[in-house]
């Protein structure tokens, strides 16, 4: 996704890292870059809002029952695999 406007941080990078941003897993500088981009870019902000709502919905629906460790491992492995495929 790209809004077509020039930004210091590219839209695709922001969207690739939005969950890290939501989970407060970014270094301060990266966090500031993402925040600045979201402040400037309506389409990315809209996607961020959708991801935020999805995360909240999942938290409400699954909060009482933790995922089994095997499932968590499979999910993290798949996420890593997809990221590598997208970067390569």
C-alpha positions in Angstrom: 0.0 0.0 0.0 1.2 3.5 -0.7 -0.7 6.7 -0.5 1.3 8.2 -3.3 2.8 10.9 -1.1 6.5 11.1 -0.2 7.2 10.2 3.4 10.5 9.8 5.3 9.3 6.3 6.2 7.7 4.3 3.4 4.1 3.1 3.8 5.1 -0.5 3.2 7.6 -0.3 6.1 5.0 1.2 8.4 2.4 -1.4 7.6 5.0 -4.2 8.0 5.9 -3.0 11.5 2.5 -1.8 12.7 2.0 -4.8 15.1 5.4 -4.2 16.6 4.3 -0.6 17.1 1.0 -1.6 18.6 2.8 -4.0 21.0 5.4 -1.4 22.0 8.2 -3.6 20.6 10.1 -0.9 18.7 13.1 1.2 19.7 12.2 4.8 20.5 13.5 6.1 17.1 11.6 3.6 15.1 8.5 4.3 17.2 8.8 8.0 16.5 9.1 7.4 12.7 6.0 5.2 12.7 4.0 7.7 14.7 5.1 10.6 12.5 4.1 8.6 9.4 0.7 7.8 10.8 0.2 11.4 11.7 0.8 12.3 8.0 -0.7 9.4 6.1 -4.5 8.8 6.1 -4.5 5.4 4.4 -1.8 4.0 6.8 -3.7 5.5 9.8 -6.8 3.8 8.6 -5.0 0.5 8.3 -3.5 1.0 11.8 -7.0 1.7 13.2 -8.3 -1.5 11.7 -5.3 -3.5 13.1 -5.9 -1.8 16.5 -9.6 -2.8 16.5 -8.7 -6.4 15.4 -6.2 -6.7 18.2 -8.8 -5.4 20.7 -11.4 -7.8 19.4 -9.0 -10.8 19.7 -8.0 -9.7 23.2 -11.7 -9.5 24.3 -12.6 -12.8 22.7 -9.6 -14.8 23.8 -8.5 -13.2 27.0 -9.8 -15.9 29.3 -8.0 -18.7 27.5 -4.3 -18.7 26.7 -3.1 -20.2 23.4 -1.3 -23.5 23.8 2.5 -23.2 23.4 2.5 -25.4 20.3 0.1 -23.1 18.6 2.0 -20.0 19.6 5.2 -21.6 18.2 3.5 -22.5 14.9 2.1 -19.0 14.5 5.5 -17.3 15.2 7.2 -19.6 12.8 4.7 -18.8 10.1 5.0 -15.1 10.7 8.8 -15.3 10.4 8.5 -17.4 7.2 6.2 -15.0 5.6 8.4 -12.0 6.5 11.4 -13.7 5.0 9.5 -14.5 1.8 8.3 -10.9 1.5 11.7 -9.5 2.1 13.4 -11.9 -0.4 
